[in-house]
Amino acid sequence: MLLPAPVELPCRPDHAGGPLCDRTAATLDLMSRFGDEGGRTAGALHLLCGVPEPGPVQSCTRTLNRPMTIHGSGGHLHLLGREITIETNPGTPRARTVLDIPVWDFDDQGARPVRPVSLQAGETVKVTCRHDQALRDVLPAFEGQPDRYVLWGEGTTDEMCLGMLQVTFP
């Protein structure tokens, strides 16, 4: 089960003067690099998850439409990723964290087994990611690239927030 969340990461205040720091310009840049689908994904994620407040932390809560059991979890972020969590039934007495990676490692994106968690239709699963534009200053992949408003995109220097659950259905 894939759990995508929007990415809406504005430029840092001291770097906000660049032409790609405007969200519309950044969307057009994505479309020029990946076709129309590149720009549509951000909008589709707004339909799925709601329109988030731009910033370093983004999340998406999904309501399950059928019962399932979680057996494993994993995450996928790119180079600006810092951390990812997946919770079931957040904010309730039945809340459980099934993935908690407080220090994201782009080179370690494997799935992790979890003690099985059985969920019913109507229960919720939430993915939360944190990204950090300051990593642009230290990672070689960003050398020579202008600062920009970062949206969900396919390139390694774009970003994603994707939780993944290995599930079975009754």
N, C-alpha and C positions, 0 to 999 in steps of 0.2 A: 504494500500500500504506500503510495507516494503522498507526502505531505508538504507541498510547496508553500512558501510564504513570500509575500512581496519583498522586494529590496528597494528601499527609497533612501539612499545615502547621499545627502547633499555634500557639496564641497566644504572643506574646512573654512571658517570665516576669514582666515588670513590668506587663503588661496582662491577666494570666490570670484575673482575678477575675470577668470578665463571664459572663453566663449562656450565651452562645454559644461560650465557650471549651471547653466540654465537647463531645467528638466526637459523642455521641449527640444532644445538643441541636442541634448544627450540621447533622447529618443530617436531623433532623426539620424544621429550617428550610428546607433544600434541598427537601424533599418538599412543604412548604407552598407554596413558590414555583414549583416545576416539576412537581409531581405525583410519583407513586410512582417513576417512572423516574429522577427526580433523585437519589433516595437509593439506588437500586439500582446505579447506575453505579460508585460507589466499591467496592462489594462485588464486582461483576463484574470490575473491574480487579485485585482481589486474587486472584481465581481465575486470571486470565490471567498475572499477573506475580509472584504471591506477595505476602504481607503485608509491606509495608515498615516500617522503623523510622520513626516520625514525625520530620520535620525538614525543613530547607530544600532538600535534594537528594533527588530521587527518580529511579528509572530502571526500565526494563523490558527484558529480553533475550528476544528471540523466536527460536526455531529455525525455519528455513525448511523447508517441506514439499515444495517443488519448486524447480527452478532458475529463476533470473531474472537480468536485467541491470538495474542501476540507472543511470538517465540524468539524474536531477534529484532534488533534496531540498528540503525546507522544514520549517518548524516553526510551531506555533501555541501560544501561551501568552496569558494575559491580562495585566492591569495589574501584578500582583505578580511577573511573570516577570523574571528577570535574565539567564539564559543557557540555551542548548540545544545539545546535540551529538547526532549520530547516528554510530555506529561500526559497521563490519562486522567480525566475528570478533575482538572485543576480547580482549586478553590473549594473542593468538597471533601468530606471525610474519607471518600474512596480514592483520593488523589494518589498517584504513584508516578515516580519518575522512571521512565524506561530507557532513557539515554541522557547522559550528562557528560559532556566533553567541555570542561572549563578552559582548556588550552587547546585550541584547534591546531591540528597538524595536517596540512594539505596532503602530505605524503602518507597519511594513515587514515584512509577512508573506508576501512573494512567494517563489516557488520559485527555486532556483538550479541552473543546469546543473552537472553533474559529469562528469569523464572517466568513461566507462562502466566499471562494476564488475560483473563476472560472478561470480555466486554459485551454489553447488550446494545441493541439498537437504541438510539437516543442518548447514549453516553458520548463523551467528547474526548478528543485527542488534540493536543496543542503542541506545535513546534515553535521554538523561539531561537533566533540567531542574533549574534552581536557581531558587527563589522567595525573596522577601524581604518579610516582614511590615512592616518599617520603612517601606516605600513608602506605607503607609496614612497616614503623617504628612505626606506631601508632595503627594499626588495629590488633586485636587479631587473626583474621583469617590467618594472614601471619606469626605468631610466629613459629619459627623453620623452615620456608621455605627458601630455598636459593633464592637470587636475580636471576632474569632471564629476558631474552628478552621476552616481552609479545606480543603475537599475539592474533587474534580472537580465542576464545576458549569457550567451554561450561561450564567450572568450574567457580565458584564464584571468585576464585583467578586468573582466566584467565581474559580476557576482551572482551568487545563488544562495538561497536558504531552502534546503530540501531535506526533510526528514524522511526516512524510509523504515517501514515496518515489515517484518516477515510474519505473515499471519496465516492462519487456517480458518476455514469456515465450517460450521457444523453441517 
